[in-house]
Amino acid sequence: GCCGCCAALRPRYKRLVDNIFPANPEDGLVRNNMEKLTFYALSSPEKLDRIGEYLAVRVSRDISRHRVRYVEISMEAMDQLLVACHAQSLNLFVESFLKMVQRLLECHNADLQLLATQSFVKFANIEEDTPSYHRRYDFFVSKFSSLCHDNNPDAELRKQLRLAGLRGLQGVVRKTVSDDLQVNIWDETHMEKIVPSLLFNMQDASGRASETPDSPQVESPLSLAENCFREVMGRATYGHIASVIKPVLKHLDNHRLWVPNTFAIYTFKIIMYSIQAQYSYAVIQMLMNHLDEKYRLETSALTQEDGGERLSRGPKVRMGIVNVLFHLVNIAAGESVGPSVLEVFHSLLNHLRHSIDMHSTSEEELEDEHQFQEAVIGTLGEFANNLPDYQKIEIMMFILGKVPQSHEAESSDPRQRNSEVLLQHILLKSLLTVGQKYRTVQLGQAFPASFLHSLLRMSLAADPSVRLVVQSILHTLLDRHGNLDQLRSMPSCEGPLGDLRLEKCSRQDTVFMRKHGPDILYHVYENAQLANNGPANFQALFTTLALLCVELGSEDVLIDLLRLMFAIQELPTTGGASLSAAQVASLHGLVAAFLFLAAQLTSIPSLNAHVNEVLKVRRERAPHLLPQPGQPASPSGTVPEAALFDRAAVGEALRSTGHDTSKLFTQFSHRYSTTGEPTVTRSVSDLNSNNVEVASVNSSPGFVRKHPEEEITVESLKKLMQEPPPSQEAQEERRLAVLDRFRHTPFAELLSCPSGPPQAMDLQNKLKEILGKLPGTLATCGGSQGKLDAVSQDLASAPVYEVNFPELFVF
């Protein structure tokens, strides 16, 4: 009590603190005395904690007495001491400082709250030498977060309080994120307060609308929240990504910001541009997991009764999430979209299947599901666009493996069958989207064997729309030179064609067509016979054949395609397919369009003349047989003979320019083989077809006829060394004698002659002589001679194909 009354007896640090306060609070801090207090604190750092405690006591007393100006002076003094002092004992002083800030934030006076926030921000910018392990910021996180949501009726004051809250959160993050030994700001309890507070200010549409590029740089809650959010994401490591993304997803769900998803896209773009590039796939994976969670909640029984909750789910919400993914993939293009690319595609394809399985009676919901499916397909394409080409092929094979085959779609339940057909269509459309991002270089790489055969099997699906998508996939992968746009519709067969880019067929493509060409053409032939084909299907078949002709401009491919054209032209007359009159007319239009294209490409005058002659007849007598793109053919009457293309005339035109037309006149083979089928013995008709030519050894590359060589032994070499070399004339005479013998001697006599060398004949004669001298062998020898005579008679009377030839005559 005496010390309090007598200033001289009070401790020096208290006297120094008291001296900084003026008699009139409006005069502000006494600068000279503040310098003395600072010098004392620097020279006696052990007194710093007591100075802080005393200032805290004075602040509490002044707050209770509503002496706001003295509170401001105390905070100013505390700020100067914090900046000036960097001692080991600063931690204890900071505890007093934080108590003062907390005391001010607890007040209802907005000015004191703003003052406390300013002091805290200054403190946050100070780098401490030693961290404090026991300091906690829970109160400050909660208080600053509440300031971010302030709803004061005064717009200007509300703006200032929200700015104060944002600056305070930014200070907390800066103070704690740099030191792992301090409080873990990435804890779920903290992030669930910080992140929503930032997003709440970022979604202020009025603030965003008022900002223009030419407006002065005035700090607003929106811009400050965005900067703070970028800073939080930029400081997040891989292990902390989930701590930030989960509150973001929860905030978007609670405020129903997926529909429309403008703010969601804006937020996730900030996230993707702020985090380290190698963490991009983690964000995408969390979005995929959230999409899965939405589907699980949507299909659960609990959501059927809660109408309010249903608004935060449904196809529109799922579509909003998928659209966010669509925009994020391009940002993540610089890095991998994930170590498990197939998992992302597998998840998206599952959502397509689930969307089809969603049976809804509402037209609006069905339309929403359709839009969701289109969004997923577009996202699949964006994912594929950022993958290397070899992975695009793997993705296409993966998608095709998910497509149910035609036999699986033949269900007795019409609803199930329609769902399967719709699934086929949507998955193949996804495959087409991926294929459009692929750039074909070699057909062998674009069409692996298993992928090609699966695609060809799907080209014979029961539904015509599915077949149309398969043909579009083939068009996309076959077109390498940008000719698809000009070949997408049948030519009018009048005037020249447009500019088509042609290149010589490479060796790799030639090998590919030799191996897989028969299968491709067979499936086109079978496709042309299907009873439910429409004009679009015939148009797609023409485009496929035209691309094969243009992209693989080789002589063999052209002949095979012309063989197929004549086989298609003969389809209506063979009666093997049940086609309507309109389909027959479309088939003839397809043949006419292709032959017109082939004639223009080859520029053979006689071929052009024949094609133009047939087209002229059709214009005059059968216009329905001409190509009619975009509209169905209108059948009328029978097909005149003069309106059909002549195989002989086409073959003669090609032969005149040096083409090998032998295959053109062979019957088109209906047989095909696929990988995985058991080996089947070919019939005689197969052997005579153009696919396998066994009549000529020279036609088989890599195989050369091996002629028998003279046997060289040691005895023959000795004889050659001992005997004089025979003259050239003697060798020629001996050769002519052997030749004359085989030309003029009867066949039976040649068979009876010994074929072995002279040494073998001498050995046989000696053996017979020895056996003849032995007793009891004469009868046997006689019997043997009789048997030999009988055999000779049998050989003379037996047909040639039953004779067992000696090895001399077999090769």
ChimeraX attribute file (.defattr): number of C-alpha atoms within 10 A of each C-alpha:
attribute: neighborCount
match mode: 1-to-1
recipient: residues
	/A:1	5
	/A:2	8
	/A:3	10
	/A:4	10
	/A:5	9
	/A:6	9
	/A:7	13
	/A:8	10
	/A:9	11
	/A:10	13
	/A:11	11
	/A:12	14
	/A:13	18
	/A:14	15
	/A:15	14
	/A:16	18
	/A:17	21
	/A:18	17
	/A:19	18
	/A:20	21
	/A:21	20
	/A:22	15
	/A:23	10
	/A:24	9
	/A:25	15
	/A:26	10
	/A:27	11
	/A:28	16
	/A:29	19
	/A:30	15
	/A:31	13
	/A:32	11
	/A:33	17
	/A:34	20
	/A:35	15
	/A:36	15
	/A:37	24
	/A:38	21
	/A:39	15
	/A:40	16
	/A:41	20
	/A:42	17
	/A:43	12
	/A:44	11
	/A:45	19
	/A:46	15
	/A:47	16
	/A:48	26
	/A:49	20
	/A:50	16
	/A:51	21
	/A:52	23
	/A:53	19
	/A:54	16
	/A:55	23
	/A:56	24
	/A:57	14
	/A:58	18
	/A:59	25
	/A:60	16
	/A:61	14
	/A:62	17
	/A:63	18
	/A:64	10
	/A:65	9
	/A:66	11
	/A:67	13
	/A:68	17
	/A:69	16
	/A:70	22
	/A:71	24
	/A:72	20
	/A:73	21
	/A:74	21
	/A:75	22
	/A:76	16
	/A:77	21
	/A:78	23
	/A:79	17
	/A:80	14
	/A:81	23
	/A:82	20
	/A:83	13
	/A:84	13
	/A:85	18
	/A:86	17
	/A:87	16
	/A:88	12
	/A:89	15
	/A:90	21
	/A:91	21
	/A:92	16
	/A:93	22
	/A:94	20
	/A:95	18
	/A:96	21
	/A:97	24
	/A:98	20
	/A:99	17
	/A:100	25
	/A:101	23
	/A:102	18
	/A:103	17
	/A:104	24
	/A:105	23
	/A:106	12
	/A:107	12
	/A:108	9
	/A:109	11
	/A:110	15
	/A:111	17
	/A:112	21
	/A:113	23
	/A:114	20
	/A:115	18
	/A:116	23
	/A:117	27
	/A:118	19
	/A:119	20
	/A:120	22
	/A:121	19
	/A:122	15
	/A:123	21
	/A:124	18
	/A:125	13
	/A:126	13
	/A:127	13
	/A:128	15
	/A:129	11
	/A:130	12
	/A:131	15
	/A:132	17
	/A:133	12
	/A:134	9
	/A:135	13
	/A:136	16
	/A:137	17
	/A:138	13
	/A:139	11
	/A:140	21
	/A:141	23
	/A:142	16
	/A:143	19
	/A:144	28
	/A:145	25
	/A:146	18
	/A:147	23
	/A:148	29
	/A:149	18
	/A:150	17
	/A:151	14
	/A:152	12
	/A:153	8
	/A:154	8
	/A:155	10
	/A:156	10
	/A:157	15
	/A:158	19
	/A:159	18
	/A:160	19
	/A:161	26
	/A:162	29
	/A:163	26
	/A:164	24
	/A:165	30
	/A:166	31
	/A:167	22
	/A:168	28
	/A:169	30
	/A:170	24
	/A:171	22
	/A:172	23
	/A:173	21
	/A:174	20
	/A:175	22
	/A:176	19
	/A:177	17
	/A:178	11
	/A:179	13
	/A:180	11
	/A:181	12
	/A:182	17
	/A:183	18
	/A:184	15
	/A:185	22
	/A:186	21
	/A:187	12
	/A:188	16
	/A:189	13
	/A:190	17
	/A:191	19
	/A:192	19
	/A:193	18
	/A:194	28
	/A:195	23
	/A:196	21
	/A:197	24
	/A:198	26
	/A:199	21
	/A:200	16
	/A:201	22
	/A:202	22
	/A:203	19
	/A:204	13
	/A:205	11
	/A:206	9
	/A:207	14
	/A:208	13
	/A:209	8
	/A:210	8
	/A:211	15
	/A:212	9
	/A:213	6
	/A:214	6
	/A:215	8
	/A:216	8
	/A:217	10
	/A:218	8
	/A:219	9
	/A:220	17
	/A:221	26
	/A:222	24
	/A:223	18
	/A:224	19
	/A:225	27
	/A:226	20
	/A:227	17
	/A:228	20
	/A:229	24
	/A:230	19
	/A:231	17
	/A:232	21
	/A:233	21
	/A:234	15
	/A:235	17
	/A:236	20
	/A:237	12
	/A:238	14
	/A:239	10
	/A:240	14
	/A:241	20
	/A:242	17
	/A:243	20
	/A:244	22
	/A:245	20
	/A:246	17
	/A:247	19
	/A:248	21
	/A:249	18
	/A:250	14
	/A:251	18
	/A:252	19
	/A:253	17
	/A:254	12
	/A:255	11
	/A:256	16
	/A:257	19
	/A:258	25
	/A:259	20
	/A:260	13
	/A:261	20
	/A:262	14
	/A:263	19
	/A:264	22
	/A:265	21
	/A:266	14
	/A:267	20
	/A:268	19
	/A:269	15
	/A:270	16
	/A:271	23
	/A:272	22
	/A:273	16
	/A:274	18
	/A:275	21
	/A:276	15
	/A:277	15
	/A:278	14
	/A:279	20
	/A:280	26
	/A:281	21
	/A:282	17
	/A:283	22
	/A:284	21
	/A:285	17
	/A:286	16
	/A:287	19
	/A:288	19
	/A:289	14
	/A:290	17
	/A:291	21
	/A:292	17
	/A:293	12
	/A:294	18
	/A:295	18
	/A:296	11
	/A:297	17
	/A:298	18
	/A:299	14
	/A:300	9
	/A:301	10
	/A:302	11
	/A:303	15
	/A:304	12
	/A:305	9
	/A:306	10
	/A:307	9
	/A:308	9
	/A:309	16
	/A:310	15
	/A:311	14
	/A:312	21
	/A:313	19
	/A:314	19
	/A:315	23
	/A:316	21
	/A:317	24
	/A:318	26
	/A:319	25
	/A:320	22
	/A:321	25
	/A:322	27
	/A:323	21
	/A:324	24
	/A:325	24
	/A:326	21
	/A:327	16
	/A:328	25
	/A:329	24
	/A:330	15
	/A:331	16
	/A:332	22
	/A:333	16
	/A:334	12
	/A:335	15
	/A:336	17
	/A:337	25
	/A:338	18
	/A:339	9
	/A:340	12
	/A:341	16
	/A:342	15
	/A:343	13
	/A:344	19
	/A:345	19
	/A:346	16
	/A:347	15
	/A:348	21
	/A:349	22
	/A:350	14
	/A:351	19
	/A:352	23
	/A:353	20
	/A:354	14
	/A:355	19
	/A:356	20
	/A:357	13
	/A:358	14
	/A:359	12
	/A:360	11
	/A:361	8
	/A:362	9
	/A:363	9
	/A:364	10
	/A:365	16
	/A:366	17
	/A:367	13
	/A:368	19
	/A:369	22
	/A:370	18
	/A:371	15
	/A:372	25
	/A:373	26
	/A:374	18
	/A:375	21
	/A:376	26
	/A:377	26
	/A:378	19
	/A:379	25
	/A:380	24
	/A:381	21
	/A:382	21
	/A:383	24
	/A:384	26
	/A:385	20
	/A:386	20
	/A:387	18
	/A:388	11
	/A:389	18
	/A:390	11
	/A:391	15
	/A:392	23
	/A:393	22
	/A:394	14
	/A:395	22
	/A:396	21
	/A:397	19
	/A:398	16
	/A:399	19
	/A:400	20
	/A:401	14
	/A:402	17
	/A:403	20
	/A:404	15
	/A:405	19
	/A:406	17
	/A:407	9
	/A:408	11
	/A:409	22
	/A:410	15
	/A:411	12
	/A:412	8
	/A:413	10
	/A:414	11
	/A:415	11
	/A:416	14
	/A:417	15
	/A:418	16
	/A:419	18
	/A:420	23
	/A:421	24
	/A:422	18
	/A:423	24
	/A:424	27
	/A:425	20
	/A:426	24
	/A:427	25
	/A:428	27
	/A:429	20
	/A:430	26
	/A:431	27
	/A:432	24
	/A:433	22
	/A:434	25
	/A:435	26
	/A:436	18
	/A:437	20
	/A:438	22
	/A:439	15
	/A:440	19
	/A:441	14
	/A:442	16
	/A:443	20
	/A:444	18
	/A:445	15
	/A:446	20
	/A:447	20
	/A:448	13
	/A:449	16
	/A:450	13
	/A:451	17
	/A:452	20
	/A:453	18
	/A:454	17
	/A:455	21
	/A:456	22
	/A:457	15
	/A:458	24
	/A:459	23
	/A:460	20
	/A:461	21
	/A:462	19
	/A:463	19
	/A:464	19
	/A:465	18
	/A:466	23
	/A:467	26
	/A:468	23
	/A:469	24
	/A:470	25
	/A:471	24
	/A:472	22
	/A:473	21
	/A:474	22
	/A:475	26
	/A:476	22
	/A:477	20
	/A:478	25
	/A:479	21
	/A:480	19
	/A:481	15
	/A:482	12
	/A:483	20
	/A:484	18
	/A:485	9
	/A:486	14
	/A:487	24
	/A:488	19
	/A:489	18
	/A:490	25
	/A:491	22
	/A:492	15
	/A:493	19
	/A:494	9
	/A:495	8
	/A:496	11
	/A:497	15
	/A:498	10
	/A:499	8
	/A:500	14
	/A:501	11
	/A:502	15
	/A:503	12
	/A:504	10
	/A:505	15
	/A:506	14
	/A:507	10
	/A:508	12
	/A:509	18
	/A:510	19
	/A:511	13
	/A:512	17
	/A:513	19
	/A:514	13
	/A:515	13
	/A:516	19
	/A:517	17
	/A:518	19
	/A:519	20
	/A:520	18
	/A:521	21
	/A:522	19
	/A:523	17
	/A:524	21
	/A:525	19
	/A:526	14
	/A:527	20
	/A:528	24
	/A:529	19
	/A:530	18
	/A:531	14
	/A:532	13
	/A:533	21
	/A:534	17
	/A:535	17
	/A:536	17
	/A:537	21
	/A:538	21
	/A:539	25
	/A:540	24
	/A:541	23
	/A:542	24
	/A:543	25
	/A:544	25
	/A:545	21
	/A:546	24
	/A:547	23
	/A:548	21
	/A:549	23
	/A:550	26
	/A:551	22
	/A:552	22
	/A:553	19
	/A:554	17
	/A:555	14
	/A:556	18
	/A:557	19
	/A:558	19
	/A:559	21
	/A:560	19
	/A:561	21
	/A:562	22
	/A:563	22
	/A:564	22
	/A:565	24
	/A:566	20
	/A:567	17
	/A:568	23
	/A:569	20
	/A:570	15
	/A:571	20
	/A:572	20
	/A:573	10
	/A:574	10
	/A:575	9
	/A:576	10
	/A:577	14
	/A:578	13
	/A:579	19
	/A:580	14
	/A:581	16
	/A:582	17
	/A:583	25
	/A:584	24
	/A:585	26
	/A:586	29
	/A:587	30
	/A:588	25
	/A:589	25
	/A:590	30
	/A:591	25
	/A:592	29
	/A:593	24
	/A:594	24
	/A:595	25
	/A:596	24
	/A:597	23
	/A:598	21
	/A:599	19
	/A:600	18
	/A:601	16
	/A:602	14
	/A:603	11
	/A:604	15
	/A:605	13
	/A:606	17
	/A:607	23
	/A:608	20
	/A:609	13
	/A:610	19
	/A:611	26
	/A:612	18
	/A:613	15
	/A:614	17
	/A:615	25
	/A:616	16
	/A:617	16
	/A:618	20
	/A:619	14
	/A:620	9
	/A:621	16
	/A:622	19
	/A:623	20
	/A:624	22
	/A:625	27
	/A:626	25
	/A:627	26
	/A:628	22
	/A:629	19
	/A:630	11
	/A:631	10
	/A:632	16
	/A:633	22
	/A:634	14
	/A:635	18
	/A:636	14
	/A:637	9
	/A:638	8
	/A:639	17
	/A:640	11
	/A:641	10
	/A:642	14
	/A:643	22
	/A:644	20
	/A:645	21
	/A:646	14
	/A:647	15
	/A:648	12
	/A:649	14
	/A:650	20
	/A:651	20
	/A:652	15
	/A:653	20
	/A:654	20
	/A:655	13
	/A:656	12
	/A:657	12
	/A:658	9
	/A:659	15
	/A:660	14
	/A:661	20
	/A:662	11
	/A:663	17
	/A:664	23
	/A:665	14
	/A:666	12
	/A:667	15
	/A:668	22
	/A:669	17
	/A:670	13
	/A:671	10
	/A:672	13
	/A:673	14
	/A:674	15
	/A:675	10
	/A:676	7
	/A:677	7
	/A:678	8
	/A:679	7
	/A:680	7
	/A:681	7
	/A:682	11
	/A:683	9
	/A:684	8
	/A:685	10
	/A:686	15
	/A:687	13
	/A:688	15
	/A:689	16
	/A:690	18
	/A:691	13
	/A:692	12
	/A:693	14
	/A:694	13
	/A:695	10
	/A:696	7
	/A:697	12
	/A:698	12
	/A:699	12
	/A:700	12
	/A:701	7
	/A:702	7
	/A:703	9
	/A:704	10
	/A:705	7
	/A:706	7
	/A:707	7
	/A:708	7
	/A:709	6
	/A:710	6
	/A:711	6
	/A:712	8
	/A:713	9
	/A:714	8
	/A:715	9
	/A:716	11
	/A:717	10
	/A:718	10
	/A:719	12
	/A:720	12
	/A:721	10
	/A:722	9
	/A:723	8
	/A:724	8
	/A:725	9
	/A:726	9
	/A:727	8
	/A:728	8
	/A:729	9
	/A:730	10
	/A:731	11
	/A:732	10
	/A:733	11
	/A:734	11
	/A:735	12
	/A:736	12
	/A:737	12
	/A:738	10
	/A:739	11
	/A:740	11
	/A:741	12
	/A:742	12
	/A:743	10
	/A:744	8
	/A:745	10
	/A:746	10
	/A:747	12
	/A:748	13
	/A:749	10
	/A:750	12
	/A:751	18
	/A:752	12
	/A:753	8
	/A:754	11
	/A:755	14
	/A:756	9
	/A:757	8
	/A:758	10
	/A:759	8
	/A:760	12
	/A:761	13
	/A:762	11
	/A:763	11
	/A:764	12
	/A:765	11
	/A:766	12
	/A:767	11
	/A:768	12
	/A:769	11
	/A:770	10
	/A:771	15
	/A:772	15
	/A:773	10
	/A:774	9
	/A:775	8
	/A:776	10
	/A:777	12
	/A:778	13
	/A:779	11
	/A:780	12
	/A:781	14
	/A:782	11
	/A:783	12
	/A:784	12
	/A:785	12
	/A:786	12
	/A:787	12
	/A:788	13
	/A:789	12
	/A:790	12
	/A:791	13
	/A:792	16
	/A:793	12
	/A:794	12
	/A:795	17
	/A:796	15
	/A:797	11
	/A:798	11
	/A:799	9
	/A:800	11
	/A:801	7
	/A:802	8
	/A:803	13
	/A:804	11
	/A:805	11
	/A:806	10
	/A:807	8
	/A:808	9
	/A:809	9
	/A:810	7
	/A:811	7
